[in-house]
């Protein structure tokens, strides 16, 4: 079964360290949510602040998956790409233009498809499609995942769940 979600998502990275992002976000789907999230670069949500209420721990992770799971997945994919660098390779570079910022991106693809990844939590992910383009925009010192297109399935506790998503940055501001 394929699930399609239509949503609008905007964010501004308020702070970035070697391990953590602080991100101000607005998510518009069935309702509009404005919130701040603190995320580890491995995709773990430390805390979310919504309407003056701070949510931490397991509840923060659950809410993160509900409200911005697709974006958290992209951040995780970019981190995984470096952790599993033996499974991916550069397919060259190209030029990305996002708004008024033009910069070079490196394009990554899987070495082979399907590509099976054994995760340390016991899950198995099988990629049937993988394209990642990332680069450092002019005026920034951080790489931006400008385009991600991934498909496959994840098996956990005997249950297999297919996934497919495309993420493309259409605008950003360097602060």
C-alpha positions in Angstrom: 0.0 0.0 0.0 1.3 3.4 -0.9 0.6 6.3 1.4 0.7 9.8 0.0 1.0 12.9 2.2 0.7 16.4 1.0 2.1 19.0 3.4 4.0 22.3 3.5 7.0 22.5 5.8 9.2 25.4 6.5 12.1 25.7 8.9 15.0 27.8 10.0 18.0 26.4 11.7 18.5 28.6 14.7 21.6 26.8 15.9 23.8 24.0 14.8 26.7 22.3 16.6 28.7 19.2 15.8 26.0 17.1 17.3 22.7 19.0 17.5 20.3 21.2 15.5 17.9 23.7 17.0 15.2 24.2 14.4 12.2 26.6 14.3 9.5 25.0 12.2 6.1 25.4 10.7 4.2 22.3 9.5 0.9 22.7 7.5 -1.2 19.7 6.7 -4.6 19.1 8.3 -3.7 21.9 10.8 -0.9 24.4 11.2 1.8 23.8 13.9 4.6 26.2 14.8 7.2 24.8 17.1 10.9 24.5 17.9 12.7 21.2 18.0 16.1 20.1 19.2 17.4 17.2 17.1 20.6 15.2 17.3 22.2 14.8 13.9 21.5 11.1 14.0 17.7 11.9 13.9 16.9 11.5 17.6 14.6 14.2 18.9 15.7 15.6 22.2 12.8 18.0 22.8 10.0 19.9 21.1 8.5 23.2 22.3 4.9 23.8 21.0 2.8 26.7 22.3 4.9 27.1 25.4 4.8 23.4 26.3 8.1 21.5 26.3 8.0 17.9 25.4 11.0 15.6 25.9 11.9 11.9 25.8 9.8 9.2 24.1 6.9 11.7 23.7 9.1 14.1 21.8 10.3 11.3 19.4 6.7 10.2 18.9 5.5 13.7 18.2 8.5 14.3 15.9 7.5 11.3 13.8 3.9 12.5 13.6 4.6 16.1 12.8 7.8 16.1 10.8 8.9 12.4 10.3 9.7 13.0 6.6 12.2 15.8 7.4 13.7 13.9 10.3 14.1 11.0 8.0 16.0 13.1 5.6 18.4 14.3 8.3 18.9 10.7 9.3 19.5 9.6 5.7 22.2 12.2 5.3 23.8 11.0 8.5 23.5 7.4 7.4 25.1 8.1 4.1 28.3 9.0 5.9 28.0 6.1 8.4 27.5 3.6 5.5 29.8 5.2 3.0 30.9 1.8 1.8 27.4 1.3 0.3 27.3 4.6 -1.7 29.5 6.5 -4.1 29.7 9.8 -5.8 28.1 9.9 -9.2 29.8 13.3 -10.0 28.8 16.9 -9.3 26.2 19.3 -10.6 25.1 22.8 -10.0 22.1 23.5 -7.8 20.3 26.8 -7.8 17.9 27.4 -4.9 16.5 30.9 -4.8 19.4 33.2 -5.6 22.1 30.8 -4.3 23.9 28.7 -6.8 26.4 26.1 -5.5 28.0 22.8 -6.4 26.4 19.6 -5.1 27.9 16.1 -5.0 25.4 13.5 -6.2 25.4 10.1 -4.4 23.9 6.8 -5.6 23.9 3.3 -4.1 26.6 1.0 -5.3 24.1 -1.6 -6.1 20.3 -1.9 -5.9 18.7 -3.4 -4.1 21.0 -2.5 -1.2 20.5 -4.2 2.2 21.5 -2.3 5.4 21.5 -4.1 8.8 20.9 -1.4 11.4 22.3 -1.7 14.9 18.7 -1.7 16.4 18.0 -5.0 14.6 16.0 -3.5 11.8 16.8 -4.3 8.1 16.4 -1.7 5.4 16.4 -2.6 1.8 16.9 0.3 -0.6 15.4 0.0 -4.0 16.2 3.6 -5.0 18.7 6.1 -3.6 19.7 9.6 -4.8 21.2 12.3 -2.6 22.6 15.6 -3.7 24.3 17.7 -1.1 26.6 20.7 -1.1 27.7 23.8 0.8 25.7 26.9 -0.2 27.7 30.1 -0.8 28.1 32.0 2.5 27.6 28.8 4.6 30.0 26.3 6.2 27.4 23.5 6.5 26.4 21.0 3.9 22.8 21.1 2.8 20.9 18.0 1.5 19.4 19.8 -1.5 17.6 16.8 -2.9 16.9 13.3 -1.6 14.9 10.5 -3.4 14.8 7.2 -1.5 12.6 4.1 -1.8 12.6 0.7 -0.2 11.3 -1.1 2.8 12.2 -1.6 6.5 11.7 -4.8 8.4 11.4 -4.8 12.2 10.1 -7.5 14.4 8.9 -9.5 11.4 6.9 -6.6 9.9 7.9 -5.1 6.6 6.9 -1.5 5.8 7.6 0.0 2.4 8.6 3.6 2.1 9.3 6.1 -0.7 9.9 9.8 -0.3 11.4 12.7 -2.2 12.7 15.8 -0.4 13.8 18.9 -2.3 14.8 22.2 -0.8 13.1 25.0 -2.6 14.2 28.0 -0.5 16.6 28.7 2.4 18.2 31.6 4.2 21.7 31.7 5.5 21.7 33.2 8.9 
